[in-house]
Amino acid sequence: MENIEVIVLVLGFITLLAIGVPVAYSVGLASLVTILINIDTMPAFTTIAQRMATGLDSFSLLAIPFFILAGQIMNQGGIAHRLIAFAKALVGSFPGGLAYVNIIGAMLFGAISGSAMAAVSAIGGTLGPRMEKEGYEKSYSAAVNIASSTTGLVIPPSNILIVYSLASGGVSIAALFLAGYVPGLLMGLALMFVAYIYAKIKNYPRGEKSSFGQVFTTFVQAFPSLMMLVVVIGGIVVGIFTATEASGIAVLYTFILSLIYRELTVEKIRQIAISSVGTTAVVALLIACSMSMSWVMAYADIPQAVTAGLLSISNNPWVILLLINLLLLAVGIFMDMTPAVLIFTPIFLPVVTAIGIDPVHFGIIMVMNLCIGLCTPPVGSVLFVGIGVAGISLDKVIKPLIPLFIAMIVVLILVTYVPKLSLWLPGMFE
Amino acid sequence: MRNKIDQTLEYVLSLLLGLMVLNVLWQVASRYLLNDPSAFTDELSRYLLIWVGLLGAAYASGKGMHVAIELLERALSEKQKRFQKLTIQVIITVFSILVLTVGGTRLVLISFELGQTSSAMQLPLGYVYLSLPLSGLLIAYYSLSDFIHLLKKN
């Protein structure tokens, strides 16, 4: 019985995707067809509809539109370029320094906005033309921008970790956020190491050296934006407010800051609202449909079957984690991050907790793993925004991306097999 | 007609988004400044998210914002591509009519019949679920209008 359901679900989903039906509708329809095996027609329609609505019925999910909104305000309101100026004063004078500026800028911006899409367009749009002017190859700067913008998904606050918390049935968001710091910084450092080697080989130019005064001035200008991180993360960790409330505060904070910078007009605010609603809605429909698929799979006992299957191969944590990582890498290539987390967390989490892996640690592994998929064709959303911003074709960007992928995979292996990297910081606050 | 609907949706959705932000800020303010945690903000924000999410999904559907895999498209001839696009619009329409509109309407009716209300605001849940058929009808409208547009093109 289970087999029929799995086959219908997987085949239905892949067929719809291949035809070119949007991912969210493919997820929803595949779930519907699968549930029709067991439930009558009318109740099946109603059940899927209800699962979609209740899938969105979560207070933690509210943080997603708010962080998207805060990111948009930062982008339009003059906060992004202040962060970039600070990063430039810090590391711009190294050989190939603009690549470091891009990576650090993306880490700061992605961290604050909680979204890789916001980071890839904001940083790429600002730095890309400047890098081209200074003699960097377009394909290289686009590749660096694409890979580094995913670091912000691991460094808190992060929307996708909130989605994981929901999918895992309530792993602490504060713990997940704290756990993301070290792995996210490691990812940034690994990318900078690749940039260092590139600069050596290609003899990229040094930027002009910034005086201490310049570093200080740009720091003062970026300070209010950086303080937002302290307020948001500090507030969550200390327990003053929840992640959702913190995201609301982030909106208020960036809004006031942009008003002070006098970079917001009524027309800009209108655009910010509309584009935030659009981005939110795309994620929301994915969440609604994925939650119904996840329910359908639970109904068909698929997670239990997968757990039993995986544990019959081995119960060595190293082997299981390797297998899951390989599966997730494959999933990440074909699936967007949000549905992947919502659909596969309930499947894999029982397996990993059975072999003694901390759900917080697993969340970081999963998100880091799927970050790689965001930068790969055919569905890497960050990849496509990145090449769109840079104005180059897909085939050109692949080659310079490969060494960056290798760096990300090395960090993924480290984070997978050294739990301390994720669990040390949240442990400090317990 | 289509522009009118787009504009109305933009207006309504922006308003709801603003309301969501104010609502959560009120939750923090009522707890710390008034020492009297608001009872309704948690519930209200969840229902607002359902409305913004589903109504916004219709808006995004009209704008072609939902992500799809475009591998097949590149391999097809112009004529085949047209057929593919027509097929996709039909599939989206089927989903929006069957699940969102029919399933959603049934859900609304059942909730009203059973008199289900939310715990804090005593709001009939039918009003929350009403976003489903509304979104379904709008998605179907957008898809059919795209479908007709594609047909007329040649």
Interface residues (C-beta under 8 A of the other chain):
Chain A: L16 L17 A18 I19 G20 V21 P22 V23 A24 Y25 G28 L29 L32 M42 A44 F45 T46 T47 I48 A49 Q50 M52 A53 L56 D57 S58 F59 L61 L62 P65 F66 L69 F241 T244 E245 S247 G248 I249 V251 L252 R270 A273 I274 S276 V277 G278 T280 A281 V282 A284 L285 I287 A288 F334 D336 P378 V379 S381
Chain B: E10 L13 S14 L17 G18 M20 V21 V24 L25 Q27 V28 D42 S45 R46 Y47 L49 I50 V52 G53 L54 L55 G56 A57 Y59 A60 S61 K63 M65 H66 V67 A68 I69 E70 L71 L72 E73 Q84 T87 I88 I91 I92 V94 F95 L98 V99 L100 V102 G103 G104 R106 L107 I110 V128 Y129 S131 L132
